[in-house]
Amino acid sequence: MCGRFLLITDDDFNEIKNIVNDISQKYKVDVNGEVFPTNNIPAVYSHKGRSVLSTAKWGFPNFKNSGVIINAKAETLAEKPMFRKSFVSRRCLIPANGYYEWITHEDKTKTKYIINVKEKSLFYMAGLYNIFIDNKGNPFAAIAIITTEASSEISFIHNRMPVILQDESIKAWLDINSELPALQKLMGPYPVGKISFANIP
């Protein structure tokens, strides 16, 4: 599961920084830091063969219950009606500096961890998007972050992790012409030895 992530912009990522500033001003929230479900966040889409940075709400509407659906399991994307069409033609990237996960102990206390990719100040999580209509009849884009089995070195924290794409996989993920079996192979755990994690007091 990926229930929160970290996005800190700086001068090395001016385009993302500008998008984050626009989101903060428009929606009167600060998404430069810990990002929560239902926040409007930056996302990268493919449009007419080009990568476009825009915004989307984190979480598909949950039409059966209240709340939103923030994650989609890699193993069942091609089967689930909610995600099937998006997997075929509406894939996106979600930039992040890290993500958070918790261990719940027997006494119900929790230990919080920040998980990062070594030697990368910014990485991209695989996502899906779709267009929905709000209560006022206005269209909006929403995204779900794809999760997979956790890498063995962090599975003690949680058995799932977001799909973090390696550099050579990013172009294929956004390519509308990529075949689904090939995409399925991109959605495994991030390689052992390339992840760092730390307890947050």
Secondary structure, DSSP 8 states (H G I E B T S, - for coil): ---EEEE---GGGHHHHHHHHHHHHHHT---SEEE-TT-EEEEEEEETTEEEEEEEEESEE-SSSSSEE-EEEGGGTTT-HHHHHHHHH-EEEEEESEEEEEEE-TTS-EEEEEEEETT-SSEEEEEEEEEEE-TTS-EEEEEEEEEEE--TTTTTT-SEEE-EE-HHHHHHHH-TT--HHHHHTT-S---TTSEEEEEE-
